């Protein structure tokens, strides 16, 4: 729980430090997280700016990442290097889906801490259905169309990234935390009774 909390806290602390005028500390955090997340600006939340996010295409009154940051069209990978500016705001150090995923995992860990052993391990079939299938379909379809494997273009929306991230994080917690608890209890029984 502590690790999840700190992981989320520092990802949000990066834009706060940029906004507060501490770019060196902020850039250290961004650099550290760059090994854990793609950090594409068009798939990230922004704080303290004109918009909460900057999509690939301008629509619904939102400026695109290309318009806001004046990067060449069809070069979305360049957006990984974008941290932000006073007008656009500053991006959170991990993407929208990761914020949702780790936030939901933290939420489930708090629920599990409160209810403890009354929550039974989620069957693997339900985990596949409610956690893996939604995130897999959204992510794989996005990946396949970005590499033009199909004659279609699909870019997941911030809402879809958030929903699939929450589902994966919450149901993965439901699968993992009871399993870890059960494993620790089995180990304790063996240690108390070495003849087993």
N, C-alpha and C positions, 0 to 999 in steps of 0.2 A: 504494500500500500504506500509506504513511504517513497519507494523508488518511482512508482507511477505518479505520485503527487509531484515530486521534484522534477520528473521528466516533463510533465505538462507545465509546471510553474516556470521553468527556465525557457521553454519554448515561447511562452508569452512574455517573459521578462526581456527577451531580445528586442522586440519592437518598443517596449516601454523605455529601455535604456537608450535606444536611438532617439526617441522623442524627447527624453530628458536631457540629452546632450552628452551621453557617454558612449560614443561610437566604438572606441577600442574594446571595451568590455562586451558590448553588443556583438561586434564582429567575431569575437572569440566564441561566443555562443553559436552564432550562425555557422561558423566553420566546424565546430564540434558536431552540430546536428546534420551538416551536409553529408556526413558518412552514413546517416541513418534514414534520410528522407531525400527525395529528388528536389524538393524546394522550388518547384516551378511556380513562378509568380501567378500564373493564370489558374493554378489549383490551390492557392493559399488565401487565407484571410488576411486583411490589412486592418491595422488599428490607427486611429488618429488622422484619417485622411478623408478624401472626397468620397470614396466608395469602400464598401466592405470587401469587395473582390473585383478583379479585373479579368473578364473572360477573354477567350480567343477572338470572339466576334462581338462587336458592339450591338447590343439589343436591349430592349426594355429600359432605355434611358441610361444604360451602363456604358462607359467608355471601355474599349478593349485594351488589353495589355499593350498592344502595339501603338494605339493612340496615346495612351497615358505616358508611356516610357519611351516613345519614339524609337522603337526598335524595328528593323525591317520585317515586313510581313513574311509569313512562312518560315520564321526562325524561332519557334517557341522555345527551343532548348536554351537560347540566350537568356530567357527570362529566369533561369536558375540563378544567375548572378545578381539579379535585381534584389535589393533590400528594400528600397523605397526612397521617398523624399518627403519634405514637409507638405507638399500638395497632395500627393497620392496616399500618404501614410506609410507605415512600415509593416512588412509582412511578418506573420508569425513564423517561427523557425521550422515548423513542420506543417505539412499540407492539411487541407480541410478534412480529408478522410482519416489521417492519423490523429488529429485532434479529437475527432468523434470516437474513433476506436479506443484510444487510450483513456479518454474521458469516461466512456461506457464501462471499460474494464475497471477503472477506479471506482465508479459508482457501484458495480456489482460487488467489488471487494468490500466496500462499506456495508452493503446490504448483507453480505455473507458474514461479516464480522458481527453484525447485530443479531442475525437469526441463527448463525452458527450451524450446528449439525442438523437442524431441521430441514435444511435445503439439501436434497439428494442430487447426485450427479446427473447431468443431462444425458440422455441416451445419444450415442454417436450419430444415429440416423437423424435425430432432430437438429443436432448441431450442423450437420451437413446441409440440411434443408433450410434452416433459418439463418445460419451464419455464413457458410461457405458458398452456397448457391447464389445468393444475391450479390455478394461482393465479387465473386468469380465472374458472373455474367456481366456485370457492369464494367469491371476492370479488364476482362479479356476482350470484350467487344470494343472497348475504347482502344486497347492496345492493337488489336487486329486492324481496326480502321485507320489508326495513326500510321501504321506501316503499309497501308493501302493493300492489305491482303484481300479485301472485298471492295466492291465498287460502291462504297458508302462512306460517309463521314459521320462519326459520332464522338461527341465530347460530353462527358458526364457533367451534370449540373452540380453546383454546390449543395443543393438539397439532396440529390441522389448520392453524392459522396458522403454526406453526413449521415443519411439514413443507413446506407450499407456499412459504414464504419461503426455506427452505434450497434447495429445488429451483430456484426462480427465480434466487436468487443464484449458486448453483454453476454451473448451466448457462449463465447469462448471462456469467459470467466465462470459461467455456470458449469461448463464442462471441466475446467481445470481446478478451480478452488476446492470443490468437494473431492476430486480425485487426489489432490495433494494431501488434503486432510485425512482421507482414508489410508493413503500410503504411509503417512506418519504414524497413524494409530496402529497399523499392522506392524510397523517397525518397533514401536513401543512394546507391543505384546510379545514380540520375539525377544526383545531385550530383557523383559521381565521374566520370561519363561524360556531360557535357552534350550530346553529339551525339545521344543517344538520346531 
